[in-house]
Amino acid sequence: MKSYVVFEDGTKKIVDGMPMPSIGDYDALVKIESCGVCNGTDSKIIHGKFKGIENYPVVLGHEGVGRVVEIGAKVKNYKKGDLVLMPYWSDVPEGYSSGWGTYSEYNIVTDAYAQEADGIIPAEFSYGQCKLPNDFNPVSSAMIITFREVLSTMRRFGMEPNRSLVVLGLGPVGLAFIQFAKLSGMGPIIAIGRSEEKLNLAKKFGADYVINNRSEDVVSAVRTILPEGVDFALDAVGVNSFINTALEIIKPDAKICVYGISEEMAQLVDWSKCPYNWTLHFHQFPSKKAEAEAHAQVVSWIQAGILNPNDYISHVFDFQDIDKAFEKIENHEPTMKMVIKF
């Protein structure tokens, strides 16, 4: 089996001859068909800056989609041919660590509900492994993992209809927050970015106003639109300094929400220019149970034609060309979601 591995010095390559994942009684073996590239998490693991991952080499990939090809003896809720989301290879070979391991030709899903029925407490990640309609495109379906993370995170942040929102960062994550906020009845929605192309996409996905922070002062622009301040200010990309900017644009009892993960783990916070009452809420590692709870809504929106994963995908690379995706990230080339096809 082939897997994509990053080594301690940051080099990365496809390693051939990896052992097949072993399946237990409650597991199903999955032949991977696609895996989305997570610019933030994957890059931070490659650079040795993802909190909690310290032992290298690491088998990368966590946005996988594939089909079940074999099932364990006690599996009840998967069958051969099922299209499934977010497998996870935990038992990587000795000498390797798992960065979820889905840039691999085969992977594993676990039947959490069969385990529950037999009195076994499942691992939390297995709740996030869900079936997709069999007619969904396996390549574009990789984007559904991001969609579920975003929707479940919105719920964790307490975002509600008729509340205003400012979003910094207009990659696939930020744009999904904007689209889901619009679908959820939030507004006004203000998008902040540095690319006119991305700002135009933000308008397409539901932003009521856009601010180019290359040429505009964010605080003045937001205060012109919302003189009393904003209810939610969201960092969707990982710019720590935005916390201080947000403190100048929020209304009393508002919330600053941090979803983007920065490589820097510290920030001096100056609350001299903000209301007395406010909340700073970091949510950077979504609950897999919460993602599963968002799954049906995301699938329903796609089936209804309200949400199109292809709108978020800019590049698809064959697995043997996976390095090209990471070259684009390293070169800071503008992309949307990139997907690796097996």
N, C-alpha and C positions, 0 to 999 in steps of 0.2 A: 504494500500500500504506500501511496505517496502522501506526504504532509508538508505544509509550509512551516518552517521553523526559523526562529530568530535566536541568535547566539549572544553571549554576554557582551561581545565587542560591537554589537549592532548589526553584524552581517546576517543575512537571511537568505534562505534558499529552500528549494523543494528537496526534501530528503526522501529517497526511494528506499524500499525495504523495511518500512515501519510495520510492526505487527498489526494484524486486524484487531479492532476492539473486540473484547470478549463480552458476550451477553449473558446476563443472569436470567433467572426464571421470570423476572418482571420487566425485562428489557426487550427492546426490538432493535435490530440492526438496520441502519438507514444508509442507503446509497446516496451520497450528497449530489445534488444537482446544481446548487448555487450557494454562494455565501457573500453577503454584503460586506463591503469594506467600511469599517468604522474609523474614520480619519482620526478622531480623538483618541479612543482607547488603544487601537492597534499601534498608532504612532508613539504613544507614551510607553507602551510595553517595549517597542523597538529601541527607544532611547533610554530605557531603564528608569522611567519616571512615573510609572503607574503604581500607586500606593497598594501594597499588599502582594505584589509580584516581584520577587527578589531572586529566585533561583532559576538559572538559565542552563541549557537552552529551553525555550518555551515554544510549544506548538500553538500557533495563533488561530484566530477566527472564532466569532461568536454569533454570526447572523446567518446561520445555515438553514437551508431548505432541502429536503430530500424525500425519497420514497422508501417505505418499509420493504425490506427484502427477506427478513427472517424474524420470527418472534419466539420469545421464551415460553416455557411450558405454562406459566401462570398469567400470561398477558391476556387481558379481557377486552381492552378498549382500542387496540390497534390490530390491523390485519395487513397482510401483504398487499402492496400496491397503494396504501394510504400515503397521501402527501402530507408531510409533517413539518413542523416549524421548530427551530431552535434545539437541535440535538446537542449533546455535550459529551465530550470524551474525557472522562475523569481518570481512567486507569491507563494513562500514557506510560510508555516503557520506562523502566528504571533509568535514571540519569536525565530525564526530561521533566519539565513542568507543564501543566495544562493552562494555556490561556484560552480555555474552552475548546480549542482543538478542532474547529470546524472547517479550517482550510485543509481538510483531509478527504480522501475519497470515500471513506466510510465513517460512520459515527453511531451514536446510541441515543435512543429516547427510552424513558422509563415510565411504566404505567403506574403513576402515583395512586390512582383511584383503586386499582386492583390491590396495591399494597395496603391502602387504608382498609379495604374490605377484609383483608386477612390480618388486621391488627398490627400492621407494620407502619411506623412513622416514616413517611417519604422524605427524601432530601428536598429542600425548598425549591431548588432549581427545576425539579421535575414537573412541578405544577405549571410552569410556563411553557411546557412542551405540548403543543396542541395540533390537532388535525386541521387541515385546510380543505375547502372544496376541491375535489379531484380535478376539476376543469380550470383551476387557477394556473396561471403561468408560473412555473417554478422559479424563473429568473426574476421577474418583477416582484414576486412574492417575498423576496428577501427584504424588501422595503417595509413589509408589514411588521417586522420586529421593531423598527424605529417608530412606526405609527403606534404600536401598543405601548412602548415605553413613554412616548409623549402623552398619550391620552391618560395613562395611569398616573403619570407624574402631575398632570394638570389636576387630577382629582386629589392627589396628596397635597398639592399646594393650596387646595381649597378654592380654585378659580370657579367663578359663578357667573351666570347671565347678568347682563346690565352692569358689569364691572369693567373698568378701563384697564388696558394692558399696554405696556411698552416692551418690545422684544429687541434685544441686541443680538445680532448674529443671524445671518440669512442663508445658512446652509440648509440641508434637508431637515435638520432638527428644528431650527428656528421657523422655517416656513411651515412645517407641520404644526407647530404651536399656533401659528397665525391662522391656518385653515381650520384647525379644531376649535380655536377660540371663537372664530366667526360662526362655525356650525353650532357651537354651544350657546350663542346669543350674547357673547361678550362685546363690549365696545364702549368708547372708541378704541380701536387697535392701532398702535403706532409702531412702525418698523424702523429700526436703525441699522444702517449698513454703509459700506464704502463703495459698492459697485452699483452703477445705474441699472445694469442687467438684473441684479438680484433685487434691487428696490422695485423694479417693474414686476418681477415675479411676486414680490410681497403684495403688491396691489392686486395681482391676479388671484392670489390665494386668500384675499380678504382684508388686507390692511386698509384702514380708512385714511391714514396719513403715513408718509415716509419721510425720513430725515437722513440726509447724507452727512455722516459725521466727518468726512474729509473737508467739507466746505461750510458746514453749519455748526453753530454752538448748540449742543444737545439740550442743555438746561433751558436756554432761552426759547428754543423751538418747541419743546414740550410744554413749557409754561404758557406759551402763546396759545397752544391748542387746548390745554387743560390748566387754566389759571389756579385752580384749587389743588392741583396735583393728580397723580395717577394712583389707582388702587393696587396694581401689581406691576413691578418692574422686574423683568426676567433677563438673566444672562444665559443665553443658549449656546455660547461658544467657549467660554472660559477666559474672560478678561477680568482679572481681579479688581482692577481700578474702577470698573463699572459700579461696584458697590458704593463708592463715594459719589459718583455721578448720580446714582439712583437716589441717594439720600437727599439730594437737592430737588428731586422732581416728584417725590411721593407726597400724598396727602396724609393727615393724621390717621394712625391705625392701619396704614398700608403695609404691604409685604414686599420685601426684596427677595426674589427667588433665584437661586443659583443652581443651574443644571449643567452648564458647561464645565468641564474639568480642566483646570489650569495646571501647567507643569510646576508652577510655584505654589507652595503650600502655606503662604502667609501673606497678609495684607494689612497695612495700617489703616484703620477705619476712623474717619473724622466725622462725628455726628454733630458738629457745631452748627450746621446749616439745615438741619432737618427737624421735623416735628418731634415732640417729646415722646410720642408713642409710635413704635414701629416694630416690625419683625423681620429678622434675617433668617431665611429658611434654605438650607442646603439640602438638595435631594439629588444625589449623583450616582446612586446604585439602586435602580428600580427593583421593587419586590416582584419576584416571578409570579407569586399568587395574584398580585394586583394586575400584572400584565395579562394574565389569563382572564381576569375579570373584564378587561378591556377588549379581549379578542373578538367576542361576538359583535360588538358595536363596530369595530374596524371592518370586519368581514361584511357586515350588513351595508355599510357605506360603500364599499367597493362593489358589491353586487347590485346596489341601487344606482350605480354610476355617479355617485356624489364624490367619490374619492378614487383617483386613478394613480396607482403606484408609478406608472411610467412617467408621469409628470415630474417625478423627483429623481429619475435616473438619467445620468449623462453619459456613462461609459459602461460597457460590458466587455470583460476580458476573459479569454480562455485561461484555464488554470495554469497552463505552462507559461502564460504571459503575465502572471500575477505581479512580477517586479515592475511592470509598466505602471500599474496603479500606484504603487508606492513611490515611484519616481515622480509622478505628478504631484503627490503630496509633498515630497521633499523639495520640489522645485516651485512650490506655492502656485501651481497652475489652478485656475478656477475650475471647479468641478461641482457637480451635485453628487448624488449617491453613485458610487461605483460598485459594480457587482462582478464577482468572479463566477464563471460558468464552468461546470465540470462535464 
